Amino acid sequence: MSAPKLRGIFTPHMVPLDAHDRIHEAELRRMIDWLVDRGVHGLYPNGSTGEFTRFDFAERKEIVRIVAEQARGRVKIMAGAAEANVKTTLEACEYYATLGCDCVAIVPPFYYPLTQGNVREYFLTIARDTPIDITVYNIPQFSNPIGVDTLKRLAEHPRIIGIKDSSRDLPAYLVMMNEVRAVRPDFSFLLGCEEILVPSLVMGGDGGTIATSGVVPELIVEMYNRTLAGDLQRARELQYSVLRLIKQLVFGAEFPEGVRVALKVRGFDMGESRLPMSPEVRIDAQRVEIELRSLLGQLGCPLEATPGVPPVCAGPRPGGLAGDEEAVRALVEKVVRRIAEAQR
């Protein structure tokens, strides 16, 4: 019985943009080194947090090239290949294989509702011709779902090695894991929801593709390691400590703007969103920044001390406003002014 090929914390990282709205290659390379140095087990370019739909196909390929080149084999790479049709998906798979990526992540077809039979055939068609292993990506909020029976059939194909599940449905995830492993013990199960990472690991999951690991990689990796080591008290502390952070990153502003704000707070030059933002959303992002400056401090991640050098998290500690109170006060005043202007 072989072990799952994919284990640990995979980071679906964002892509910094320069002042001309292009991929900020130097900053992306710095981010990759920063994540690897802080212990993540894998990188996931072109994921949802990476805003893959806001880059064209050539840019998506360029992102993976930069990531693979900078990682230099230090961690595994699961490249997002969620293209709109079989032909383009296979083209992406072939290119990512030449870069030395370990696998690709592919969502079921989106936009048109499909039967489970057609979802199955879509993946099997790609699996028959791809030169790289496949992780199927279950995210029913944005694409056709992958059912248990469908996954069991897909798991019979040797090219399909795992699932990334972002359904936020822990009971369904456990049923899927229990039934699929009965026929494919080495099949990898990666969760996409931070809020239930520890419970999923306790029940036998292999890890996760976790958006917050791109902001506080030290804490998410420690959560994973503590759980596997049996230190559940510390694992629970970490799990609960990041719940408020998750709320701001994912739900505080239109996703993934909260992640962009958090990375700016941690010292990265992220640039501006490619999506035009309304005044209301900009106000949300400013409010999230205020919250995150405090929360990151409480998690042991103080405000950036040295320009261009993101600080290291020291771990959760008792509350209290972190960092430069004058800076936070100035942000509050700025948000109040924006609200007043929007109401005129």
VOKOL-905664 format. One record per residue: residue number from 1; chain; x, y, z of N, C-alpha, C in turn. Coordinates in steps of 0.05 Angstrom, whole numbers. Layout:
<rs>
<NUM A <X Y Z> <X Y Z> <X Y Z>>,
...
</rs>
This chain:
<rs>
<1 A <17 -24 0> <0 0 0> <18 25 0>>,
<2 A <16 41 -21> <33 65 -23> <19 89 -10>>,
<3 A <35 108 0> <24 132 13> <14 151 -8>>,
<4 A <-4 169 0> <-14 190 -19> <10 206 -30>>,
<5 A <8 214 -55> <30 230 -67> <30 258 -57>>,
<6 A <7 269 -49> <5 296 -41> <-2 297 -11>>,
<7 A <15 311 4> <10 314 33> <20 342 42>>,
<8 A <6 353 62> <16 377 74> <0 402 66>>,
<9 A <12 425 70> <-1 450 64> <8 461 37>>,
<10 A <-11 464 18> <-5 475 -8> <-17 504 -8>>,
<11 A <-1 523 -17> <-9 551 -16> <-20 561 -43>>,
<12 A <-46 568 -45> <-56 580 -69> <-51 610 -68>>,
<13 A <-27 618 -76> <-17 645 -71> <-28 665 -92>>,
<14 A <-28 690 -84> <-35 711 -102> <-11 718 -120>>,
<15 A <-16 735 -140> <4 744 -159> <7 774 -157>>,
<16 A <30 785 -148> <33 814 -147> <33 826 -175>>,
<17 A <23 850 -177> <22 865 -202> <38 891 -199>>,
<18 A <51 899 -221> <66 924 -220> <49 948 -227>>,
<19 A <61 971 -229> <46 996 -234> <34 996 -262>>,
<20 A <43 978 -280> <32 977 -307> <12 953 -310>>,
<21 A <3 942 -288> <-16 920 -288> <-5 894 -300>>,
<22 A <21 891 -298> <34 867 -308> <43 850 -284>>,
<23 A <49 825 -289> <59 807 -268> <85 819 -257>>,
<24 A <86 823 -231> <110 834 -218> <128 811 -211>>,
<25 A <145 804 -231> <160 779 -228> <179 779 -204>>,
<26 A <193 800 -199> <212 801 -177> <197 797 -151>>,
<27 A <174 809 -148> <159 807 -122> <147 779 -120>>,
<28 A <138 767 -142> <128 740 -142> <150 720 -133>>,
<29 A <174 724 -144> <196 707 -136> <202 710 -106>>,
<30 A <201 734 -96> <206 739 -68> <185 725 -51>>,
<31 A <160 726 -60> <138 713 -46> <143 683 -44>>,
<32 A <151 671 -67> <155 642 -67> <177 634 -47>>,
<33 A <199 649 -47> <220 643 -28> <210 646 1>>,
<34 A <195 666 6> <184 672 32> <166 648 42>>,
<35 A <149 638 24> <131 616 31> <147 590 36>>,
<36 A <166 585 18> <182 560 21> <199 561 47>>,
<37 A <210 584 52> <226 587 77> <210 584 102>>,
<38 A <184 589 101> <167 586 124> <152 559 125>>,
<39 A <161 541 109> <153 513 113> <130 501 98>>,
<40 A <118 516 79> <96 504 64> <106 480 48>>,
<41 A <89 461 44> <97 436 31> <93 437 1>>,
<42 A <77 456 -9> <72 457 -37> <61 485 -45>>,
<43 A <63 491 -71> <53 516 -82> <31 510 -102>>,
<44 A <11 527 -103> <-12 523 -120> <-17 548 -136>>,
<45 A <-2 553 -157> <-7 576 -175> <-32 572 -191>>,
<46 A <-45 594 -198> <-70 594 -214> <-93 581 -200>>,
<47 A <-95 585 -174> <-118 577 -159> <-138 600 -156>>,
<48 A <-159 596 -141> <-179 617 -137> <-167 641 -124>>,
<49 A <-151 637 -103> <-138 660 -90> <-119 673 -109>>,
<50 A <-108 659 -128> <-90 670 -147> <-103 684 -170>>,
<51 A <-130 687 -168> <-146 702 -188> <-141 693 -217>>,
<52 A <-140 666 -221> <-133 656 -247> <-151 666 -270>>,
<53 A <-176 672 -264> <-194 682 -285> <-187 710 -294>>,
<54 A <-171 724 -279> <-164 752 -286> <-138 754 -301>>,
<55 A <-126 731 -308> <-102 730 -325> <-109 715 -350>>,
<56 A <-97 722 -373> <-102 707 -397> <-85 682 -397>>,
<57 A <-89 665 -417> <-76 639 -418> <-46 641 -418>>,
<58 A <-36 660 -434> <-7 664 -435> <4 672 -407>>,
<59 A <-11 690 -394> <-2 698 -367> <-3 675 -347>>,
<60 A <-24 659 -349> <-25 636 -330> <-1 618 -334>>,
<61 A <6 613 -358> <30 596 -364> <55 610 -353>>,
<62 A <57 636 -356> <80 651 -347> <82 649 -316>>,
<63 A <60 651 -303> <59 650 -273> <71 623 -264>>,
<64 A <62 602 -276> <71 575 -268> <101 572 -275>>,
<65 A <109 583 -297> <138 582 -304> <155 595 -283>>,
<66 A <147 619 -274> <162 634 -254> <163 619 -228>>,
<67 A <140 608 -220> <138 594 -194> <155 569 -195>>,
<68 A <153 553 -216> <169 529 -218> <199 535 -219>>,
<69 A <206 556 -233> <234 563 -235> <245 572 -208>>,
<70 A <229 588 -193> <238 598 -167> <238 577 -146>>,
<71 A <219 559 -147> <217 538 -126> <241 519 -128>>,
<72 A <251 514 -152> <275 498 -156> <273 470 -143>>,
<73 A <249 458 -144> <246 432 -133> <245 430 -103>>,
<74 A <244 452 -89> <244 452 -60> <218 442 -48>>,
<75 A <196 447 -62> <169 438 -54> <155 428 -79>>,
<76 A <133 414 -74> <116 405 -96> <100 428 -108>>,
<77 A <94 426 -134> <78 446 -147> <53 433 -160>>,
<78 A <30 443 -152> <5 435 -163> <-6 458 -179>>,
<79 A <-3 457 -205> <-10 480 -222> <-39 480 -229>>,
<80 A <-52 503 -226> <-80 505 -234> <-83 504 -264>>,
<81 A <-99 485 -274> <-104 482 -303> <-134 483 -308>>,
<82 A <-147 501 -295> <-177 503 -298> <-184 518 -323>>,
<83 A <-179 507 -346> <-186 520 -371> <-215 513 -379>>,
<84 A <-225 526 -400> <-254 524 -406> <-261 500 -424>>,
<85 A <-241 485 -434> <-248 463 -452> <-225 443 -451>>,
<86 A <-230 419 -461> <-210 397 -460> <-185 405 -475>>,
<87 A <-187 416 -499> <-163 422 -515> <-144 441 -500>>,
<88 A <-154 463 -489> <-137 482 -476> <-126 471 -450>>,
<89 A <-143 455 -436> <-134 443 -411> <-110 424 -416>>,
<90 A <-112 408 -438> <-90 390 -444> <-65 406 -453>>,
<91 A <-69 428 -466> <-46 445 -474> <-32 455 -448>>,
<92 A <-48 463 -429> <-36 472 -403> <-22 449 -389>>,
<93 A <-34 426 -389> <-22 402 -376> <5 396 -388>>,
<94 A <6 396 -415> <31 390 -429> <53 410 -422>>,
<95 A <46 435 -421> <66 456 -415> <76 453 -386>>,
<96 A <57 449 -367> <65 448 -339> <82 423 -333>>,
<97 A <77 402 -349> <94 378 -346> <122 384 -354>>,
<98 A <126 400 -375> <153 407 -384> <168 424 -363>>,
<99 A <153 438 -346> <165 455 -325> <173 439 -301>>,
<100 A <164 414 -300> <171 397 -277> <151 398 -254>>,
<101 A <127 409 -260> <106 409 -239> <98 381 -232>>,
<102 A <89 377 -207> <82 350 -197> <55 341 -206>>,
<103 A <36 360 -209> <9 353 -217> <-5 379 -225>>,
<104 A <-29 376 -235> <-47 398 -241> <-72 396 -225>>,
<105 A <-86 418 -220> <-112 418 -208> <-132 427 -229>>,
<106 A <-153 411 -233> <-173 417 -254> <-201 417 -242>>,
<107 A <-216 438 -247> <-244 439 -238> <-262 425 -259>>,
<108 A <-285 416 -252> <-304 406 -271> <-312 428 -290>>,
<109 A <-323 422 -313> <-333 443 -331> <-352 462 -316>>,
<110 A <-349 488 -322> <-366 508 -309> <-385 521 -330>>,
<111 A <-403 537 -320> <-423 552 -335> <-447 535 -343>>,
<112 A <-443 513 -358> <-465 496 -365> <-469 474 -344>>,
<113 A <-493 470 -334> <-498 447 -316> <-494 420 -330>>,
<114 A <-481 402 -318> <-476 375 -329> <-485 353 -311>>,
<115 A <-491 330 -323> <-496 306 -307> <-470 296 -295>>,
<116 A <-472 279 -275> <-448 268 -263> <-433 250 -284>>,
<117 A <-449 238 -302> <-436 222 -323> <-418 239 -341>>,
<118 A <-427 263 -348> <-410 280 -364> <-387 292 -349>>,
<119 A <-390 297 -323> <-368 306 -307> <-346 284 -307>>,
<120 A <-355 259 -303> <-336 236 -303> <-321 234 -330>>,
<121 A <-336 236 -352> <-324 233 -378> <-304 256 -385>>,
<122 A <-310 280 -375> <-292 302 -379> <-265 297 -367>>,
<123 A <-264 288 -342> <-239 282 -329> <-225 258 -341>>,
<124 A <-240 238 -348> <-227 214 -360> <-216 220 -387>>,
<125 A <-229 237 -402> <-218 244 -429> <-191 258 -425>>,
<126 A <-189 276 -406> <-164 290 -401> <-143 270 -390>>,
<127 A <-152 253 -372> <-133 234 -359> <-120 215 -379>>,
<128 A <-135 208 -400> <-124 189 -420> <-101 201 -436>>,
<129 A <-100 228 -439> <-80 241 -456> <-60 259 -442>>,
<130 A <-64 264 -416> <-47 282 -403> <-20 269 -395>>,
<131 A <2 285 -397> <28 274 -388> <34 279 -358>>,
<132 A <15 291 -344> <19 298 -316> <-4 289 -299>>,
<133 A <1 283 -273> <-20 274 -255> <-41 296 -250>>,
<134 A <-65 287 -244> <-88 305 -240> <-98 304 -212>>,
<135 A <-104 327 -201> <-120 330 -176> <-146 343 -185>>,
<136 A <-168 330 -179> <-194 341 -186> <-202 361 -164>>,
<137 A <-214 383 -173> <-220 405 -155> <-250 408 -152>>,
<138 A <-260 401 -129> <-289 402 -124> <-296 429 -111>>,
<139 A <-308 447 -126> <-316 473 -115> <-344 479 -127>>,
<140 A <-365 466 -116> <-392 468 -127> <-404 496 -127>>,
<141 A <-392 514 -112> <-401 542 -112> <-397 554 -140>>,
<142 A <-377 545 -155> <-370 558 -180> <-370 539 -204>>,
<143 A <-374 513 -200> <-373 494 -223> <-391 470 -216>>,
<144 A <-392 452 -235> <-408 428 -230> <-395 412 -207>>,
<145 A <-412 400 -189> <-401 385 -166> <-390 358 -175>>,
<146 A <-373 347 -157> <-363 320 -161> <-375 302 -139>>,
<147 A <-391 283 -147> <-404 266 -127> <-386 243 -119>>,
<148 A <-395 229 -98> <-379 207 -87> <-375 185 -108>>,
<149 A <-397 176 -121> <-395 155 -140> <-377 163 -164>>,
<150 A <-379 189 -172> <-362 199 -193> <-333 197 -186>>,
<151 A <-327 206 -161> <-299 206 -152> <-288 177 -150>>,
<152 A <-305 159 -142> <-296 131 -140> <-288 120 -168>>,
<153 A <-304 128 -188> <-297 120 -215> <-271 133 -225>>,
<154 A <-268 159 -219> <-245 173 -227> <-220 162 -214>>,
<155 A <-223 154 -189> <-200 144 -173> <-189 118 -185>>,
<156 A <-204 105 -202> <-194 81 -215> <-173 86 -236>>,
<157 A <-171 112 -245> <-152 118 -265> <-125 126 -252>>,
<158 A <-103 115 -260> <-77 120 -246> <-68 149 -248>>,
<159 A <-76 164 -269> <-68 192 -272> <-82 210 -252>>,
<160 A <-105 202 -242> <-120 219 -223> <-113 211 -195>>,
<161 A <-98 228 -181> <-85 220 -156> <-97 232 -131>>,
<162 A <-116 251 -134> <-126 263 -110> <-149 283 -115>>,
<163 A <-159 295 -94> <-180 315 -96> <-173 338 -78>>,
<164 A <-179 362 -87> <-179 386 -71> <-209 393 -67>>,
<165 A <-218 392 -43> <-247 396 -38> <-251 423 -23>>,
<166 A <-266 440 -36> <-273 466 -25> <-303 469 -21>>,
<167 A <-317 447 -18> <-346 447 -15> <-355 459 12>>,
<168 A <-337 459 31> <-342 468 59> <-361 449 73>>,
<169 A <-363 424 63> <-381 404 74> <-365 382 86>>,
<170 A <-359 383 112> <-341 363 125> <-354 335 125>>,
<171 A <-380 332 131> <-392 305 130> <-389 292 103>>,
<172 A <-395 307 81> <-393 296 54> <-364 289 48>>,
<173 A <-345 305 57> <-317 301 53> <-308 275 67>>,
<174 A <-318 270 91> <-310 245 105> <-322 221 92>>,
<175 A <-347 223 82> <-359 201 67> <-343 194 42>>,
<176 A <-336 215 28> <-320 212 3> <-293 199 9>>,
<177 A <-280 208 30> <-254 197 38> <-256 168 45>>,
<178 A <-276 162 61> <-280 134 70> <-285 115 47>>,
<179 A <-303 123 28> <-310 105 6> <-289 103 -15>>,
<180 A <-275 125 -21> <-255 124 -43> <-230 109 -33>>,
<181 A <-223 113 -8> <-199 99 1> <-202 69 3>>,
<182 A <-227 60 4> <-232 31 4> <-223 19 -22>>,
<183 A <-223 35 -44> <-215 24 -70> <-188 36 -79>>,
<184 A <-180 57 -67> <-154 71 -75> <-141 83 -50>>,
<185 A <-127 66 -35> <-115 76 -9> <-95 99 -12>>,
<186 A <-83 101 -35> <-62 122 -39> <-74 148 -50>>,
<187 A <-100 151 -52> <-113 174 -63> <-110 197 -43>>,
<188 A <-102 221 -52> <-97 244 -34> <-122 260 -30>>,
<189 A <-127 268 -5> <-150 285 2> <-139 310 15>>,
<190 A <-143 332 0> <-135 359 9> <-160 376 12>>,
<191 A <-161 389 35> <-184 406 41> <-178 435 33>>,
<192 A <-199 449 24> <-195 477 17> <-207 497 36>>,
<193 A <-214 489 60> <-228 506 79> <-213 506 106>>,
<194 A <-201 529 113> <-186 532 137> <-201 525 162>>,
<195 A <-227 532 163> <-242 530 187> <-244 502 198>>,
<196 A <-241 482 180> <-244 454 188> <-219 438 182>>,
<197 A <-196 451 181> <-171 437 174> <-164 416 195>>,
<198 A <-164 424 221> <-156 405 242> <-175 381 243>>,
<199 A <-201 385 243> <-219 362 243> <-214 343 219>>,
<200 A <-209 355 196> <-204 338 172> <-179 322 175>>,
<201 A <-158 333 187> <-133 319 191> <-136 297 211>>,
<202 A <-151 302 233> <-156 282 253> <-170 258 242>>,
<203 A <-187 263 222> <-202 241 210> <-188 228 186>>,
<204 A <-163 235 182> <-147 221 162> <-141 236 136>>,
<205 A <-148 262 135> <-142 278 111> <-112 282 109>>,
<206 A <-103 289 85> <-75 291 79> <-64 320 81>>,
<207 A <-81 339 83> <-72 367 85> <-92 386 72>>,
<208 A <-83 407 60> <-102 426 49> <-88 446 31>>,
<209 A <-104 458 13> <-96 481 -3> <-110 505 11>>,
<210 A <-94 519 27> <-105 537 47> <-97 566 40>>,
<211 A <-117 583 35> <-111 611 27> <-96 626 48>>,
<212 A <-103 622 73> <-89 636 95> <-60 628 97>>,
<213 A <-52 606 86> <-24 598 87> <-7 617 70>>,
<214 A <-19 632 53> <-5 652 37> <0 677 53>>,
<215 A <-14 680 76> <-11 704 93> <3 698 119>>,
<216 A <-4 676 132> <9 667 157> <18 639 153>>,
<217 A <37 634 135> <45 606 130> <56 592 154>>,
<218 A <70 607 172> <82 594 195> <60 582 213>>,
<219 A <38 596 216> <17 586 234> <2 563 222>>,
<220 A <-4 564 197> <-19 542 184> <-2 517 183>>,
<221 A <24 520 177> <41 496 177> <44 485 205>>,
<222 A <46 502 225> <47 492 252> <22 477 260>>,
<223 A <-2 488 251> <-27 475 257> <-27 446 245>>,
<224 A <-17 444 221> <-15 417 208> <4 399 223>>,
<225 A <27 409 229> <48 393 243> <39 384 271>>,
<226 A <27 403 286> <18 396 313> <-4 375 312>>,
<227 A <-22 377 293> <-43 357 291> <-32 329 285>>,
<228 A <-14 328 266> <-2 302 260> <15 291 282>>,
<229 A <26 309 299> <43 300 321> <26 292 345>>,
<230 A <0 296 344> <-18 289 366> <-21 311 387>>,
<231 A <-9 334 382> <-12 357 401> <-38 371 395>>,
<232 A <-60 359 401> <-86 370 393> <-93 395 409>>,
<233 A <-83 398 433> <-89 423 448> <-78 447 433>>,
<234 A <-53 446 425> <-41 468 410> <-54 471 383>>,
<235 A <-60 449 370> <-73 450 343> <-100 464 345>>,
<236 A <-115 458 366> <-141 471 370> <-138 501 375>>,
<237 A <-118 508 391> <-113 536 396> <-107 551 370>>,
<238 A <-91 539 353> <-85 551 327> <-109 553 309>>,
<239 A <-125 531 309> <-149 530 292> <-168 553 300>>,
<240 A <-173 556 326> <-191 577 335> <-179 605 331>>,
<241 A <-152 607 334> <-139 633 333> <-141 646 305>>,
<242 A <-144 629 284> <-144 641 257> <-173 645 247>>,
<243 A <-193 638 262> <-220 641 252> <-227 670 245>>,
<244 A <-220 689 262> <-226 717 256> <-210 726 232>>,
<245 A <-186 716 230> <-169 723 206> <-183 713 181>>,
<246 A <-192 688 181> <-205 677 158> <-230 694 150>>,
<247 A <-245 702 171> <-269 718 166> <-262 743 151>>,
<248 A <-240 757 158> <-233 781 144> <-222 776 116>>,
<249 A <-205 756 114> <-192 750 88> <-212 741 67>>,
<250 A <-231 724 75> <-249 712 56> <-275 727 53>>,
<251 A <-286 738 76> <-312 750 75> <-312 780 82>>,
<252 A <-290 791 89> <-289 819 97> <-293 838 74>>,
<253 A <-284 831 51> <-287 847 26> <-291 826 4>>,
<254 A <-297 835 -20> <-301 817 -42> <-276 800 -46>>,
<255 A <-278 774 -43> <-255 756 -46> <-242 759 -73>>,
<256 A <-216 760 -75> <-196 757 -54> <-183 783 -45>>,
<257 A <-198 805 -45> <-187 831 -38> <-176 831 -9>>,
<258 A <-188 816 9> <-178 815 36> <-150 802 37>>,
<259 A <-145 783 20> <-119 770 19> <-98 790 9>>,
<260 A <-106 805 -12> <-88 826 -23> <-80 846 -1>>,
<261 A <-100 855 14> <-95 874 35> <-76 862 56>>,
<262 A <-81 837 64> <-64 825 84> <-36 822 75>>,
<263 A <-31 815 50> <-4 813 40> <10 840 39>>,
<264 A <-5 861 33> <7 888 34> <15 894 63>>,
<265 A <-2 887 82> <5 892 110> <30 877 119>>,
<266 A <33 853 107> <56 836 114> <81 845 99>>,
<267 A <79 864 81> <103 875 69> <107 870 40>>,
<268 A <87 860 26> <90 855 -3> <78 877 -20>>,
<269 A <90 883 -42> <80 903 -61> <61 888 -80>>,
<270 A <35 888 -74> <16 872 -89> <4 886 -113>>,
<271 A <6 913 -114> <-7 928 -135> <-37 929 -131>>,
<272 A <-51 938 -152> <-79 942 -150> <-94 919 -164>>,
<273 A <-119 914 -156> <-135 893 -168> <-141 899 -197>>,
<274 A <-142 879 -213> <-150 882 -241> <-180 887 -244>>,
<275 A <-195 880 -224> <-224 884 -225> <-231 912 -216>>,
<276 A <-244 928 -233> <-252 954 -224> <-269 952 -198>>,
<277 A <-263 969 -179> <-276 967 -153> <-293 992 -147>>,
<278 A <-316 988 -137> <-334 1010 -130> <-324 1024 -105>>,
<279 A <-333 1048 -100> <-325 1062 -75> <-332 1046 -50>>,
<280 A <-355 1031 -51> <-363 1015 -28> <-343 993 -22>>,
<281 A <-334 980 -43> <-315 958 -40> <-288 969 -30>>,
<282 A <-280 992 -40> <-255 1004 -30> <-257 1010 -1>>,
<283 A <-280 1019 8> <-284 1025 36> <-283 999 52>>,
<284 A <-295 977 42> <-293 951 55> <-263 943 58>>,
<285 A <-248 947 37> <-219 939 37> <-204 955 58>>,
<286 A <-211 980 61> <-197 997 81> <-205 988 109>>,
<287 A <-230 981 113> <-239 971 139> <-225 945 146>>,
<288 A <-223 928 125> <-209 902 129> <-180 907 137>>,
<289 A <-167 927 125> <-139 932 132> <-136 940 161>>,
<290 A <-155 955 171> <-154 963 200> <-156 938 217>>,
<291 A <-176 921 211> <-179 896 226> <-155 878 224>>,
<292 A <-143 876 200> <-121 857 196> <-96 867 211>>,
<293 A <-92 893 212> <-68 903 227> <-69 894 256>>,
<294 A <-93 895 267> <-96 886 295> <-94 856 297>>,
<295 A <-109 841 280> <-109 812 281> <-82 800 277>>,
<296 A <-68 810 257> <-41 798 251> <-22 803 275>>,
<297 A <-26 826 288> <-10 830 312> <-16 811 334>>,
<298 A <-42 806 338> <-50 787 358> <-41 758 352>>,
<299 A <-37 752 327> <-27 726 318> <4 725 319>>,
<300 A <16 747 328> <45 747 329> <58 755 303>>,
<301 A <43 769 286> <53 779 260> <51 809 261>>,
<302 A <70 823 273> <68 852 275> <69 866 248>>,
<303 A <63 892 249> <64 908 224> <93 907 214>>,
<304 A <96 911 188> <122 910 175> <141 929 189>>,
<305 A <164 919 198> <184 935 212> <204 947 193>>,
<306 A <213 931 174> <233 939 155> <221 938 127>>,
<307 A <222 960 112> <210 961 85> <219 938 68>>,
<308 A <199 923 56> <206 902 38> <213 875 52>>,
<309 A <212 874 78> <219 849 92> <196 841 110>>,
<310 A <179 822 100> <156 814 117> <165 801 143>>,
<311 A <153 808 165> <162 797 191> <152 768 194>>,
<312 A <163 754 214> <157 727 219> <136 725 242>>,
<313 A <116 709 239> <96 706 260> <109 693 284>>,
<314 A <103 703 308> <113 691 333> <93 672 345>>,
<315 A <68 672 334> <47 655 345> <26 671 360>>,
<316 A <2 660 362> <-20 675 375> <-13 683 403>>,
<317 A <-22 707 410> <-18 717 437> <-42 733 445>>,
<318 A <-45 741 470> <-69 756 479> <-74 780 463>>,
<319 A <-99 789 463> <-107 811 445> <-95 838 453>>,
<320 A <-105 858 440> <-94 885 443> <-85 895 416>>,
<321 A <-87 921 412> <-80 932 386> <-51 929 381>>,
<322 A <-44 919 357> <-17 914 350> <-6 936 332>>,
<323 A <20 940 332> <32 958 313> <30 987 320>>,
<324 A <31 1004 300> <32 1033 304> <3 1043 307>>,
<325 A <-5 1051 331> <-32 1060 335> <-39 1085 319>>,
<326 A <-19 1102 315> <-24 1126 299> <-31 1119 270>>,
<327 A <-18 1098 259> <-24 1090 232> <-52 1079 231>>,
<328 A <-60 1063 250> <-87 1052 251> <-108 1074 254>>,
<329 A <-102 1094 271> <-120 1116 275> <-124 1132 249>>,
<330 A <-102 1135 235> <-103 1150 209> <-120 1135 189>>,
<331 A <-118 1109 189> <-135 1093 171> <-164 1095 178>>,
<332 A <-170 1095 204> <-198 1099 212> <-209 1125 202>>,
<333 A <-194 1146 206> <-202 1173 197> <-206 1173 167>>,
<334 A <-189 1159 152> <-191 1158 123> <-217 1144 114>>,
<335 A <-223 1122 128> <-247 1108 121> <-272 1124 127>>,
<336 A <-272 1138 150> <-295 1156 157> <-299 1177 135>>,
<337 A <-277 1189 126> <-279 1209 105> <-291 1197 80>>,
<338 A <-281 1173 72> <-292 1160 48> <-322 1154 50>>,
<339 A <-330 1145 73> <-359 1140 78> <-375 1165 74>>,
<340 A <-365 1187 86> <-379 1212 85> <-381 1222 56>>,
<341 A <-359 1218 40> <-359 1227 12> <-379 1210 -4>>,
<342 A <-380 1184 2> <-398 1166 -13> <-427 1172 -8>>,
<343 A <-433 1184 16> <-461 1189 23> <-470 1216 13>>,
<344 A <-452 1232 2> <-460 1259 -8> <-475 1258 -34>>,
</rs>
